[in-house]
Amino acid sequence: MRLLLVRHPQPLIEQGICYGSSDIAVSTEQLKKTASELAAVLPSGVALYTSPLQRCTQLAQHLAAALDLAPAIPDARLAELHFGHWELRRWDDIARDEIDAWATDIVQYRPGGGESVLQMAQRVAAFYQHWHTQQQDAIVICHAGTIRLLQACQRGLAPAAMALEAAQQAHHIAYGSTLLLQT
């Protein structure tokens, strides 16, 4: 089975802002361009899942139309990390001691009182298990953090190990890029 992971297009937000689970839009022009590029390389006849955040759902709508797929299935387990009161704040404005506390316990700490990377890993693992039982190829429109956790999950790691690995490695997942996982 194949799981085709797609990172959403670049959202309309200033650089340096923490926006994990905040619902940020993408320009219509960028959505159409990304969907057109992806439709040329992605398969039809597969299931389509999406994070419920509009930067993903809007792309999923365009892809469903372009590939003649059933409407995307929104799944909250695919959302990006919830950063609590850090959301929509400049990273430079977040207290250094809070960021240090997160760096000290990257797996368990809940940045901004939101969600820990472990909590996110647990929900992403639950999605992966659900997909795996469906026994079908799928496209998933989601976020860089979700993609990194799905990669770790595909390698059979437990949620705590998934969280640690995903949090410790810098990512180079471009907006609108794809990644294939095979089981």
C-alpha positions, 0 to 999 in steps of 0.5 A, spaced: 500 500 500 502 507 498 501 513 502 502 519 498 504 525 503 503 532 500 505 538 504 500 544 504 502 550 500 505 556 503 500 560 508 499 567 508 503 569 514 509 573 515 515 569 517 517 568 524 510 567 526 508 561 530 502 558 527 502 550 528 494 549 529 492 556 527 487 556 521 491 560 516 489 561 508 493 560 502 492 564 496 488 562 491 493 563 485 498 558 489 492 553 491 491 553 483 498 552 481 500 547 487 494 543 485 495 543 477 502 541 479 500 535 483 495 533 479 500 531 473 504 526 478 498 524 483 494 518 482 487 518 481 482 512 484 485 513 491 482 515 498 484 522 499 485 525 507 486 532 509 488 536 515 482 540 517 486 546 517 484 550 511 491 551 508 490 543 507 482 542 505 483 548 500 488 544 496 484 537 497 478 540 494 482 542 488 486 536 488 479 532 488 476 536 482 483 535 478 483 528 479 476 526 479 476 523 486 471 523 492 471 529 496 477 529 501 476 526 508 478 531 513 481 528 519 483 532 526 489 527 527 492 530 521 493 537 524 499 540 526 501 541 533 497 546 537 502 551 540 497 554 545 498 561 547 504 561 542 499 561 536 500 567 532 505 570 536 512 572 533 517 566 535 522 572 538 516 574 543 516 568 546 519 568 553 526 564 552 525 560 559 519 557 555 523 555 549 528 552 553 523 548 557 521 545 551 528 544 548 529 540 555 523 536 554 522 536 547 517 530 547 513 531 553 513 539 554 506 542 552 509 549 548 504 554 550 500 550 554 498 546 548 499 540 545 506 536 546 509 532 541 508 526 544 500 527 544 501 529 536 505 523 535 499 519 538 494 522 534 498 521 528 499 514 529 492 512 530 491 515 524 496 511 521 493 505 524 486 507 521 489 508 514 493 501 514 486 497 516 483 500 510 488 496 505 488 502 500 492 507 497 491 514 499 493 521 498 494 525 505 494 533 505 497 535 511 503 539 515 511 538 515 510 536 523 505 530 521 509 528 515 515 527 519 511 523 524 508 519 519 515 517 516 517 515 523 510 511 524 511 507 518 518 505 520 514 502 526 517 506 532 512 507 538 509 514 539 515 516 544 520 514 539 516 518 533 516 524 537 523 524 539 525 523 532 521 528 529 522 533 534 530 532 533 531 532 526 530 539 522 526 538 516 527 540 509 519 538 506 518 544 501 511 547 501 507 543 496 512 537 496 510 530 496 513 524 499 511 516 498 511 511 504 510 504 502 508 498 506 
